[in-house]
């Protein structure tokens, strides 16, 4: 899941100048469900594998993706790695206590 979220962030950042064109377009209803279904399956797998907290939902992940897109869209010329820091902070909150995010061990919550 971490890799997919980073891929989304990179793609949004690389195509920031064109994001407004995509946001204006209405997606095909049948096509719009496919990414959600994929994120749902990936979220379920990550929860089952213990890589994310069991209370993380598909909606949480989709909201995070939308927030990254919004961050990049509203600050296109800002700090190039702002979306990465934003994602790191959120992944730390989503990650199970005994896992790592980008090499940093997340402390156990008491």
C-alpha positions in Angstrom: 0.0 0.0 0.0 2.8 2.4 0.8 4.3 1.9 -2.7 0.9 2.6 -4.3 0.4 5.8 -2.3 3.9 7.0 -3.2 3.2 6.3 -6.9 0.0 8.4 -6.6 2.0 11.2 -5.1 4.7 11.1 -7.7 2.1 11.0 -10.5 0.2 13.9 -9.0 3.4 15.9 -8.6 4.6 15.1 -12.1 1.3 16.1 -13.7 0.4 19.0 -11.3 0.0 21.5 -14.2 -2.6 19.3 -15.8 -4.5 18.2 -12.7 -7.2 20.9 -13.1 -8.1 19.4 -16.5 -8.7 16.0 -14.9 -10.7 17.4 -12.1 -13.2 19.1 -14.5 -13.9 15.9 -16.3 -16.7 13.6 -15.2 -15.4 10.0 -14.9 -17.1 7.1 -16.6 -19.2 5.5 -13.8 -18.0 1.9 -14.6 -14.3 3.0 -14.7 -14.6 5.0 -11.5 -15.3 1.9 -9.5 -12.2 0.0 -10.6 -9.7 2.1 -8.6 -11.9 2.0 -5.5 -12.2 -1.8 -5.8 -8.4 -2.1 -6.1 -7.8 0.2 -3.1 -10.4 -1.8 -1.1 -8.6 -5.1 -1.9 -5.2 -3.6 -1.2 -6.4 -2.2 2.1 -7.9 -5.5 3.1 -4.6 -7.3 2.3 -2.6 -4.7 4.3 -4.8 -5.1 7.3 -4.7 -8.9 7.1 -0.9 -8.8 6.7 -0.7 -6.5 9.8 1.1 -3.7 7.9 -1.6 -1.1 8.7 -3.8 -0.7 11.7 -6.9 -2.8 11.6 -9.2 0.2 11.8 -7.9 1.7 8.5 -10.6 1.6 5.9 -10.8 2.0 2.1 -12.4 5.4 2.7 -9.3 6.4 4.8 -7.0 5.5 2.0 -9.1 7.3 -0.7 -9.3 10.4 1.5 -5.5 10.4 1.8 -5.1 10.1 -1.9 -7.5 13.0 -2.5 -5.8 15.1 0.2 -2.4 14.5 -1.5 -3.9 15.6 -4.8 -5.3 18.7 -3.2 -2.0 19.5 -1.5 -0.1 19.3 -4.8 -2.9 21.2 -6.7 -3.0 24.1 -4.3 0.8 24.4 -3.8 2.1 23.4 -7.3 5.3 25.6 -7.0 5.8 25.0 -3.3 8.2 22.7 -1.6 8.7 19.7 -4.0 8.8 17.2 -1.2 5.8 18.6 0.7 3.5 15.8 -0.5 6.1 13.2 0.6 6.3 14.7 4.2 2.5 14.8 4.3 2.3 11.1 3.2 5.0 10.1 5.7 3.1 11.7 8.5 -0.1 9.9 7.5 1.6 6.6 6.9 3.1 6.7 10.4 -0.4 7.1 11.8 -1.7 4.2 9.6 1.1 1.8 10.2 1.0 -0.8 12.9 3.2 -0.1 15.9 5.7 -2.9 15.1 6.3 -1.8 11.5 8.4 0.9 9.9 7.7 3.8 7.6 10.6 4.8 5.3 13.1 3.2 7.6 11.9 4.9 10.8 10.6 2.7 13.5 7.2 3.9 14.8 7.1 3.8 18.6 4.4 1.7 20.3 1.4 3.7 21.6 0.7 3.1 25.2 
